[in-house]
Amino acid sequence: MRMIMIVLRSNCGMLDLAAVVEALRYACEVSGERAYALTSCAAGYDALQSEEPWIRFSAVYNIASAPPEVDTLLIPDGAAVSLKDHDLRLIEFLGKRTPSVRRVAAFGNGVLFAAAAGITRGHTVVADGEVQGR
């Protein structure tokens, strides 16, 4: 079973997260086995404010206690915000953890976090027009 960890930050889009979870659920259903274990981490804050102001959620792990056996890191989209201390800690975490994971997937402006961590260097990156310009 492959562990997939969603790297959460404030202003994550709930629909984007739900789409990822549903895609992984469907992949397990089609394969007939539990191929993926899904978990999450954040930069030490207990409750994350999502892009939608009516819901708050928490990560399973703090980046300091994230398990080492992660196969894939997912960096989701979110509303554009100014970088805060916890965002800078996430970027540092991504830069350190990327060499030990098999795959990194970033979508939406999560690509900007990947780029800031140096993950995209030397790779072809596809992004929508708004993100590509930034």
C-alpha positions as CSV (number, residue, x, y, z in Angstrom):
1,M,0.0,0.0,0.0
2,R,1.4,3.4,-0.9
3,M,1.1,6.3,1.5
4,I,0.0,9.6,0.0
5,M,0.4,12.7,2.1
6,I,-1.5,15.9,1.3
7,V,0.5,18.9,2.4
8,L,-2.0,21.3,3.8
9,R,-1.8,25.1,4.1
10,S,-4.3,27.7,4.9
11,N,-6.7,28.5,2.1
12,C,-6.7,25.0,0.6
13,G,-9.7,24.6,-1.7
14,M,-12.1,22.0,-0.3
15,L,-13.4,21.0,-3.7
16,D,-9.8,20.3,-4.9
17,L,-9.1,18.2,-1.9
18,A,-12.4,16.3,-2.3
19,A,-11.6,15.6,-5.9
20,V,-8.2,14.1,-5.0
21,V,-9.8,11.9,-2.3
22,E,-12.5,10.7,-4.6
23,A,-10.0,9.9,-7.4
24,L,-7.9,7.8,-5.0
25,R,-11.0,6.1,-3.6
26,Y,-12.0,5.2,-7.2
27,A,-8.5,3.9,-8.0
28,C,-8.8,1.5,-5.0
29,E,-12.3,0.4,-6.1
30,V,-11.1,-0.3,-9.6
31,S,-8.0,-2.2,-8.5
32,G,-10.1,-4.3,-6.0
33,E,-7.6,-3.6,-3.2
34,R,-6.6,-0.8,-0.9
35,A,-3.8,0.5,-3.0
36,Y,-3.4,3.9,-1.2
37,A,-3.4,5.1,2.3
38,L,-4.2,8.8,2.5
39,T,-3.0,11.1,5.2
40,S,-2.1,14.8,5.7
41,C,0.4,17.1,7.3
42,A,0.6,20.8,8.1
43,A,3.1,23.2,9.5
44,G,2.1,22.8,13.1
45,Y,-1.1,24.7,13.3
46,D,-4.1,22.8,14.6
47,A,-7.0,24.1,12.6
48,L,-6.5,25.2,9.0
49,Q,-8.8,27.7,7.4
50,S,-10.0,26.5,4.1
51,E,-10.8,28.6,1.1
52,E,-14.4,28.4,2.2
53,P,-14.8,30.4,5.4
54,W,-17.5,28.1,6.9
55,I,-15.2,25.1,7.4
56,R,-12.0,24.4,9.3
57,F,-10.1,21.1,9.3
58,S,-7.0,19.7,10.9
59,A,-4.0,17.7,9.6
60,V,-3.1,14.3,10.9
61,Y,0.6,15.1,11.2
62,N,2.7,18.1,12.0
63,I,5.5,18.4,9.4
64,A,8.0,17.6,12.3
65,S,6.3,14.3,12.9
66,A,5.4,13.3,9.4
67,P,6.1,9.6,8.8
68,P,9.1,8.8,6.6
69,E,7.4,6.1,4.5
70,V,5.5,8.5,2.3
71,D,5.4,7.4,-1.3
72,T,3.7,10.6,-2.8
73,L,3.4,14.2,-1.7
74,L,0.4,16.1,-2.9
75,I,0.5,19.9,-2.9
76,P,-3.0,21.2,-3.5
77,D,-4.3,24.4,-4.9
78,G,-5.6,27.2,-2.7
79,A,-6.7,30.8,-2.7
80,A,-3.7,33.1,-3.3
81,V,-2.4,34.6,-0.1
82,S,0.7,36.3,1.1
83,L,3.3,33.9,2.4
84,K,3.2,33.5,6.1
85,D,5.7,31.8,8.5
86,H,3.9,28.5,8.3
87,D,4.0,28.6,4.5
88,L,7.7,29.2,4.6
89,R,8.1,26.2,6.9
90,L,6.1,24.1,4.4
91,I,8.4,25.1,1.6
92,E,11.4,24.1,3.7
93,F,9.7,20.8,4.5
94,L,9.0,20.1,0.8
95,G,12.6,20.8,-0.1
96,K,13.9,18.4,2.5
97,R,11.3,15.6,2.0
98,T,11.2,15.5,-1.8
99,P,14.4,13.5,-2.3
100,S,12.9,10.7,-0.2
101,V,9.6,10.3,-1.9
102,R,8.8,8.6,-5.2
103,R,6.5,11.2,-6.6
104,V,5.3,14.8,-6.0
105,A,2.1,16.1,-7.5
106,A,1.2,19.8,-7.3
107,F,-1.9,21.4,-8.8
108,G,-3.2,24.9,-9.2
109,N,-1.0,27.4,-7.3
110,G,0.5,24.5,-5.3
111,V,3.0,24.5,-8.2
112,L,4.3,27.8,-6.8
113,F,5.0,26.1,-3.5
114,A,6.8,23.3,-5.4
115,A,8.8,25.8,-7.4
116,A,9.8,27.8,-4.2
117,A,11.0,24.5,-2.7
118,G,13.2,23.8,-5.8
119,I,11.1,20.7,-6.7
120,T,10.4,21.9,-10.3
121,R,14.0,22.8,-11.2
122,G,15.0,20.8,-14.2
123,H,11.5,19.4,-14.9
124,T,8.8,20.3,-17.3
125,V,5.9,21.9,-15.5
126,V,2.4,22.3,-16.8
127,A,0.3,25.0,-15.2
128,D,-2.8,27.0,-16.0
129,G,-2.3,30.5,-17.4
130,E,-2.8,32.4,-14.1
131,V,-0.2,30.3,-12.3
132,Q,2.2,30.0,-15.2
133,G,2.5,33.8,-15.3
134,R,3.5,33.9,-11.6
